[in-house]
Amino acid sequence: MLGRMNTRLVRTTALAALAASAALFAGGCNQQKAKESEALQTQVATLQQENDTLRTQLQQSEAQRNETSRQLAEAMAAKQAPQQQPPTPPGGGGGGVDRPERDVVISVAGDVAFSSGQDTLTAAGRRELDGIARSLNGRYAGHRLRIEGYTDSDPIRRSKWGSNQALSLARARAVEKYLESRGVSGARMESVGRGSANPKSTKAASRRVEIHVLGK
């Protein structure tokens, strides 16, 4: 009887020990799986962050490529666009219009408007000034005007004028007087003689009268 009880006790103890061992093993496995799961989660988070970084870099690269394409298209369009020509002065006949930063300059060729060494307007000069007067009374109405006379650098020899400056002033005043006869208010105009100052590329181009439409 006692022997059977001892045997049962031994068996019970062995079973308990085996159960404890199994529980310990199972606990160890769970801890290992938890560690592995945590490691996988860390790797997933790292990969997700790298993926987000790559996506941002790709978007930036795409935006930069689009901007480069836009700039290239604008440059090509500007290169192919026709160049705008400066407007032709009213009246035509050898004059030219230059547009500085603020003022408008209408140039009348001296050899067209005057005979050599003279301050009397020719028929061609009067026709050109007729067109200019219409523009001054229309498009440039209200602007003050400065009329500048110029000559070439050759000294005065066979003329009643004592100097190039005197001749240039007489021509500027002749233009002013004619414009006034065509309705341009004399209160808007002033005349100056520049003589041979500010020469052009040729002597013929240097002989001119410039009408400066002053900015408001």
Secondary structure, DSSP 8 states (H G I E B T S, - for coil): -HHHHHHHHHHHHHHHHHHHHHHHHHHHHHHHHHHHHHHHHHHHHHHHHHHHHHHHHHHHHHHHHHHHHHHHHHHHHHHHS--------TT-SS-EEE--SS-EEEEEEHHHHB-TT--SB-HHHHHHHHHHHHHHHTTTTT--EEEEEE--SS---SSS-SSHHHHHHHHHHHHHHHHHHTT--GGGEEEEEEET-S--SSHHHHSEEEEEE---
